[in-house]
Amino acid sequence: AVLIVLSFALRFWRRGMQNPVTKRLSRSWPSAAFWFGITGLVMTVSRVEMVSFLAMRLLWVIWLLILGLYLFIQVRIFRVRHYQPLPREHSEDPRDKYLPHKKPR
């Protein structure tokens, strides 16, 4: 249930994001958190209701391994590809108006 709530929080957080690089890299986080939350919730309910096939501990181990692998890959990609876009600086050189420019088409 925490992952499902986290997915909605991430979706809301991304709407207010100003950095386009972070917004692009975090695109899959809300949907992944939602689906991991749904599968965890289904496995928890099946464990309580004694559904033998879905209540196996092996499925929990597989679920945790896949979640850990997803988190590892996302952190690694984020660390490699994330950067802050630098603000563009405009020089106010008085000689610029006298230098030749490209002709507009």
C-alpha atoms as a printed R data frame, in Angstrom:
    type eleno elety resid chain resno      x       y       z
1   ATOM     1    CA   ALA     A     1  0.000   0.000   0.000
2   ATOM     2    CA   VAL     A     2  2.960   2.307   0.680
3   ATOM     3    CA   LEU     A     3  4.231   1.836  -2.877
4   ATOM     4    CA   ILE     A     4  0.816   2.689  -4.319
5   ATOM     5    CA   VAL     A     5  0.656   5.920  -2.299
6   ATOM     6    CA   LEU     A     6  4.273   6.622  -3.282
7   ATOM     7    CA   SER     A     7  3.360   6.259  -6.970
8   ATOM     8    CA   PHE     A     8  0.747   9.018  -6.677
9   ATOM     9    CA   ALA     A     9  3.180  11.194  -4.706
10  ATOM    10    CA   LEU     A    10  5.849  10.723  -7.388
11  ATOM    11    CA   ARG     A    11  3.359  11.608 -10.107
12  ATOM    12    CA   PHE     A    12  2.447  14.823  -8.269
13  ATOM    13    CA   TRP     A    13  6.154  15.594  -7.633
14  ATOM    14    CA   ARG     A    14  6.991  15.201 -11.327
15  ATOM    15    CA   ARG     A    15  4.324  17.730 -12.358
16  ATOM    16    CA   GLY     A    16  6.090  20.487 -10.444
17  ATOM    17    CA   MET     A    17  9.541  19.503 -11.678
18  ATOM    18    CA   GLN     A    18 11.508  22.300 -13.367
19  ATOM    19    CA   ASN     A    19 14.608  20.333 -14.400
20  ATOM    20    CA   PRO     A    20 13.832  18.543 -17.720
21  ATOM    21    CA   VAL     A    21 16.658  16.037 -17.255
22  ATOM    22    CA   THR     A    22 15.360  14.833 -13.893
23  ATOM    23    CA   LYS     A    23 11.815  14.769 -15.237
24  ATOM    24    CA   ARG     A    24 12.842  12.567 -18.166
25  ATOM    25    CA   LEU     A    25 14.899  10.190 -16.011
26  ATOM    26    CA   SER     A    26 12.101   9.767 -13.460
27  ATOM    27    CA   ARG     A    27  9.445   9.001 -16.069
28  ATOM    28    CA   SER     A    28  9.019   5.309 -15.168
29  ATOM    29    CA   TRP     A    29  9.134   5.673 -11.369
30  ATOM    30    CA   PRO     A    30  5.411   6.272 -10.668
31  ATOM    31    CA   SER     A    31  4.167   3.410 -12.832
32  ATOM    32    CA   ALA     A    32  6.810   1.002 -11.505
33  ATOM    33    CA   ALA     A    33  5.957   1.880  -7.894
34  ATOM    34    CA   PHE     A    34  2.261   1.389  -8.653
35  ATOM    35    CA   TRP     A    35  2.718  -2.061 -10.210
36  ATOM    36    CA   PHE     A    36  5.147  -3.246  -7.537
37  ATOM    37    CA   GLY     A    37  2.613  -2.066  -4.951
38  ATOM    38    CA   ILE     A    38 -0.287  -3.859  -6.650
39  ATOM    39    CA   THR     A    39  1.623  -7.143  -6.924
40  ATOM    40    CA   GLY     A    40  2.789  -6.886  -3.319
41  ATOM    41    CA   LEU     A    41 -0.759  -6.198  -2.190
42  ATOM    42    CA   VAL     A    42 -2.095  -9.181  -4.170
43  ATOM    43    CA   MET     A    43  0.566 -11.450  -2.672
44  ATOM    44    CA   THR     A    44 -0.204 -10.156   0.836
45  ATOM    45    CA   VAL     A    45 -3.946 -10.748   0.450
46  ATOM    46    CA   SER     A    46 -3.345 -14.218  -0.988
47  ATOM    47    CA   ARG     A    47 -1.072 -14.996   1.964
48  ATOM    48    CA   VAL     A    48 -3.775 -13.959   4.434
49  ATOM    49    CA   GLU     A    49 -6.477 -15.873   2.534
50  ATOM    50    CA   MET     A    50 -4.241 -18.991   2.286
51  ATOM    51    CA   VAL     A    51 -4.145 -19.152  -1.524
52  ATOM    52    CA   SER     A    52 -1.331 -21.673  -1.725
53  ATOM    53    CA   PHE     A    53  0.040 -20.874  -5.177
54  ATOM    54    CA   LEU     A    54  0.263 -17.087  -4.704
55  ATOM    55    CA   ALA     A    55  1.310 -17.308  -1.049
56  ATOM    56    CA   MET     A    56  4.630 -19.021  -1.721
57  ATOM    57    CA   ARG     A    57  7.664 -17.427  -0.122
58  ATOM    58    CA   LEU     A    58  9.584 -17.987  -3.331
59  ATOM    59    CA   LEU     A    59  7.367 -15.408  -5.059
60  ATOM    60    CA   TRP     A    60  8.238 -12.890  -2.340
61  ATOM    61    CA   VAL     A    61 11.941 -13.554  -2.883
62  ATOM    62    CA   ILE     A    62 11.531 -13.142  -6.653
63  ATOM    63    CA   TRP     A    63  9.492  -9.958  -6.115
64  ATOM    64    CA   LEU     A    64 12.158  -8.498  -3.824
65  ATOM    65    CA   LEU     A    65 14.961  -9.444  -6.238
66  ATOM    66    CA   ILE     A    66 13.188  -7.797  -9.161
67  ATOM    67    CA   LEU     A    67 12.458  -4.699  -7.061
68  ATOM    68    CA   GLY     A    68 16.093  -4.517  -5.956
69  ATOM    69    CA   LEU     A    69 17.324  -4.971  -9.528
70  ATOM    70    CA   TYR     A    70 14.983  -2.231 -10.767
71  ATOM    71    CA   LEU     A    71 16.161   0.152  -8.046
72  ATOM    72    CA   PHE     A    72 19.823  -0.647  -8.728
73  ATOM    73    CA   ILE     A    73 19.439  -0.018 -12.464
74  ATOM    74    CA   GLN     A    74 17.477   3.212 -11.945
75  ATOM    75    CA   VAL     A    75 20.022   4.608  -9.467
76  ATOM    76    CA   ARG     A    76 22.886   3.710 -11.781
77  ATOM    77    CA   ILE     A    77 21.221   5.296 -14.833
78  ATOM    78    CA   PHE     A    78 20.322   8.387 -12.808
79  ATOM    79    CA   ARG     A    79 23.885   8.857 -11.561
80  ATOM    80    CA   VAL     A    80 25.350   8.441 -15.054
81  ATOM    81    CA   ARG     A    81 22.891  10.558 -17.059
82  ATOM    82    CA   HIS     A    82 21.823  13.287 -14.643
83  ATOM    83    CA   TYR     A    83 23.244  16.755 -15.085
84  ATOM    84    CA   GLN     A    84 22.167  20.303 -14.362
85  ATOM    85    CA   PRO     A    85 21.564  22.410 -17.463
86  ATOM    86    CA   LEU     A    86 23.751  25.489 -17.246
87  ATOM    87    CA   PRO     A    87 22.125  28.882 -17.718
88  ATOM    88    CA   ARG     A    88 23.045  30.596 -20.941
89  ATOM    89    CA   GLU     A    89 25.158  33.667 -20.536
90  ATOM    90    CA   HIS     A    90 24.861  36.523 -22.956
91  ATOM    91    CA   SER     A    91 27.874  38.747 -23.337
92  ATOM    92    CA   GLU     A    92 27.287  42.461 -23.663
93  ATOM    93    CA   ASP     A    93 30.301  43.314 -25.769
94  ATOM    94    CA   PRO     A    94 30.024  46.757 -27.366
95  ATOM    95    CA   ARG     A    95 31.953  45.499 -30.400
96  ATOM    96    CA   ASP     A    96 29.205  42.958 -31.278
97  ATOM    97    CA   LYS     A    97 27.114  45.490 -33.190
98  ATOM    98    CA   TYR     A    98 30.044  46.238 -35.491
99  ATOM    99    CA   LEU     A    99 31.060  42.664 -36.260
100 ATOM   100    CA   PRO     A   100 29.565  40.883 -39.264
101 ATOM   101    CA   HIS     A   101 26.514  38.653 -38.689
102 ATOM   102    CA   LYS     A   102 24.823  35.942 -40.682
103 ATOM   103    CA   LYS     A   103 22.267  37.296 -43.101
104 ATOM   104    CA   PRO     A   104 18.692  36.376 -42.161
105 ATOM   105    CA   ARG     A   105 16.891  34.291 -44.757
